[in-house]
Amino acid sequence: MLDPFVTLLGNCLGSRYEDILSASLSCLTPLVRLPLQSLESQADKIKVAVLDIAQGLVSSSSPLMQSCLRLLAVLLRSSKITLSSAQLHLLIQFPLFVDLERNPSSLALSLLKAIVNRKLVVPEIYDLVTQVGELMVTSQVDSIRKKSSQILLQFLLGYQLSVKRLQQHLAFLLSNLRYEHSTGRESVLEMIHAIIVKFPKKNVDEQSLTLFTHLVICLSNDHDNKVRSMTGAAIKKLIGCVSPHSLHSILDYTLSWYSYSEETQKLRSAAAQVLGLSVEVMKKGFQRYVNKVLPVTRKILQSAVNVVTNRQLNFSEETAVTSWRETYYSLVMLEKMLHQFHDLFFESDLEDIWEAICELLLHPHMWLRHISSRLISLYFANVIDASRENQEKSLGTYFLMKPSRLFIIAVSLCCQLKTPFNDDDASNLITQNFVFTICGVHSLMGQMEYLDSPNFWSSLDEHEQGRFLKAFQLLDSRKGRNVYFSLTSGDQKDHDHSKDIRYLIISYLLKRMGKIALQMDAIQMKIVFNSFEKISSQISLDDCLHYAYEILLPLYKVCEGFAGKVIPDDIKQLAQEVCETLRKVLGIQSFVQIYSEIRKNLKAKKG
């Protein structure tokens, strides 16, 4: 039914009246998108008429000119018509193409995209595409950048280009990885990513080292998070598609930067990121590089540990620590390696690395504290899996599972409570680690031959005693040392009269956790209260009774208004829920007795 209108409207394009021309063009534009039979005979005639109309117009911005170009773009996309060299040359001389870089329009780019899709060639096309590349980088209009990017990619893929011209386009892209506005750098990275994916593998392989080097420099120097993320994605894609020979060269360069770039921390951190990406791509194939990477990682971690040990602990100094990136990305890389190579968890060669990771729980930089917590949680999960597979092996034989190590990890987490937490992942992780370490100390110490104070301490070697001393000093810089020596000397008059030393040690930790929670914000209270609830549910009733006072004290203060500050409603509700859990665990009689004792002591203290 619509076919007759194509011929009729095509004839109207010969009218002398602008209104008729404008209406005809507007009606033809949607019609030529349809699969109408009459277009086969009329499309070329319509094209010639449209070019004649456009050529006779003075202003490139007039509505009639816009309608002409819009219809021409649709014709090129929707029909089999083509443009002769003369017609294409004529079209490119129109002002909207001459002024393209200075005054880009979406319509001009749409028409140029249709021309490039048809692979139409005149010498001026190459210059136009160069301008389009500039627009892709420099335009502040998102739609212009995206359309320009599509045109450039189609041109690079569809046109026969000399090696020299390809090199020029690649050099243009790589030079603009340093463009001042991040939007331009993002456009360049999108184009590089598309080239890596869509170009023939032979071409990508030939340019792989050039691409890789510039991408690593961008990863190293760029301050924009999105740009760095896109750069990492491009590097990962490049690693995954190059030949084995090129991959070997890439990794050789990366290992040299990682190993010998002490004076260039940015480059070393970028190299660590690249190695992590390589693990993701190569999976088990990365095995041959593990022994080259780990010695450098060990050295980097030890330098970071010195930041903790050689300065007075002050988490607020985070911004003053400059070398955290290489450590952070080394740990992220290590995490990826551990996911691929589970045997690494318990290798004796990695014990000093695990020791360093435990120390980094106290690092001033939040990201390092978080990744260290994550790695330790991963270690604990693998200990559980390994113990299920080999039930004859004692838990205490695993490196981090000695009571002194578990205790100092728990204490380090307690110190972290004094720092800000900015997401639920971090708070859930610290809760999980609190529960594992405290229950682990309780369980493993319970399996020891001596639990009375003198015999317990004498059964420990010098290093284990040193870890306990350090932990008590971290818990309380003023009194911790004295508390430790009173416990080791057997002078327990200030403590519980229990002969089981583990109750005294763990009770002191729980007491400090409760105190710190009330001094800090709602998220710290949430961490501690959730930890208390889970711990009380995992130990026996008799054991829970030994810790009940320390656990219930901060909960009572929140529920009964003794916290000394305004408590959010959700934290009050959580405290009440944890109290209810403890009531079920302890039994009503024991719970009421301890709760009343706390009330009595607080009132006496207040009076």
C-alpha positions, 0 to 999 in steps of 0.5 A: 500500500505504501509503494505508490507513495515512494514514486509520488514523493520522489517526483515531488522532490523536483518542485520549486516550492520549499514547503513541498520539498520539506514535506516530501523529504520528511515523508520519505525518510521513514518510508525508505527504512521499510522493505518496499519494492519500489525503492529498488527502482526509485532509490537512486533517483531520490539520491540524485534529487536530494543531492541537487537540492542540497547543492543549491542551498546556501545555509548548511544549518537550514531545516531543508538542508538538515532534511536532505542530509538525514534522508541521504544517511537513511538511504545509504543505510537502508538501500543498495544505492551508492555514491560515485566519487564525484558525488561523494567529493561533492558531499564532503565539500558541504560546510557541515563536513568542512567545519566538522572538528570546530562545529560537530553535529550529530547529523554530520556524524550519522551521515559520515557513519553511513558513508564509512559503513558502505566503505566509500572512498575518496582521499578526503575521507582519510582527513575526515576520519582523522578529525573524527578521531580528534572529536572522539577524544576532545568533545565534551558531548557524550553522544558526539564522542560515542558516534565518533568512536563508532566511525573510527572503529568501523573505518579501521576495520573496514578500510584497506589501510597501509601499515604506516597509516595504521601506525599513525592511528595507533600512535594517535590513540596511545598519545591521548592516553595522557589527554587532560580530560578523563572522558577523552582517555576513557574514549581512547581506552574503549577504542584500544579495547575494541581494537584488541578484540576485533582486529586480526590477532596477527596485527594485535600480536605485532603491536602487543608490546607497544600497546602493553607498555603504554597501557602500563604507563597509564595504569601507573600514572593515571589518577582517575579510578575509572580510567585505571579500571578500564586500563586494567581491563584492556591489559587483561584482554591483551594478555588473553589474546596474544601469542605465547611468544608475545605473552612471554615478552610481556611477562618478562617486562612485567617481572623486571619492573616488579623486581627492579623498580624500587625507586619507581613505586608507581611502576612497581604497583602497576607491575603487581596489578599486571601480574594479578591480571595475568594470574586471572587470565593464565590460571594454572599456566602462571605456575612457572612464574610463581617462584620468580614473583614470591621473593619480590613480594616477600621483600615488599611486604617486609618494607611495609611491615617496617612502617608498622614496627618503626613508628608509633601506631597511628591509624590517622597517618594513612595519608602520609604513607606513600608506598602502600600501593605496591604492597596492596597490589602485591597482596591482591596478586597473592590472593589471586595466586592462592585461589589458583594454587591452594598448595601455597597456603601451607608451604613453609616458604610462605610462613614469613609472608603470612607473618607479614600479613598478620603485621599488616593488620596494623598498617596505617592504610585502610586498604592494606588492613582490609586486604590483610584481613581478607587473606587471613580469612581465606587462610582460615577457610582453607585450614577448615577444608584441609582439616576435613580432608586430613582429620589426623592432622592437628589444627594447631600444627598449621602456621597461623593456628597456634593460640599465640598467633590467633590471639594477636590476630584477634587483638590486631582486629580489636585495634582496627575497631578504633578506625573508621569502617566504610562498608559492610564487607569490611565489618562482616569480614572483621566479625567473621575473623573475630569469631574464628580467632577467639573461638580458635584460641579457646578451643586450641588452648583447651586441648593443651596439657597445662592450663594452670598459669605457671605451667602454661606459660613455661610450656610456650617458647620465647616467640609465643610468649613474646606474641602474647606480651605484644598482644596485651600491650596492644590491647592497653598501652598503659596497663597491658604489660602489667596485666600480662606479667600478673598472669604469667607470675600466677598472681591472679588476685585482680582476675578471675580465680579460675585455674584455666588461663584461657578464661583469663586471657579471652575475658580480658580481650572481650572486655577491651572489645566491649569498651572500645565498641562503646567509645566508637560509632554504631558500626563498631558496636554492631561488629562487637555485638554480632561477634559476641552473639556468634561466639556465645553460640559456638562454645559450651554453656560452661565456657560461656558462663566464664565470659558472660559478664564481659559479653553482657556488660556493654549490651546492658549499658546500651539496653539500659541507657548506661552507654554515656551517649545517644545510641541509634535505635537499630543498635539498641534493637541489636543489643536486645536481640543478642541479649535474648540469644544469651538468655537462651544459651545461659538459661534464664536463671544464670542470665538474670543473675549475671544481668543483676550483678552488672546492674548492682556493680554499675549502680555502686560505681555511679553512687 
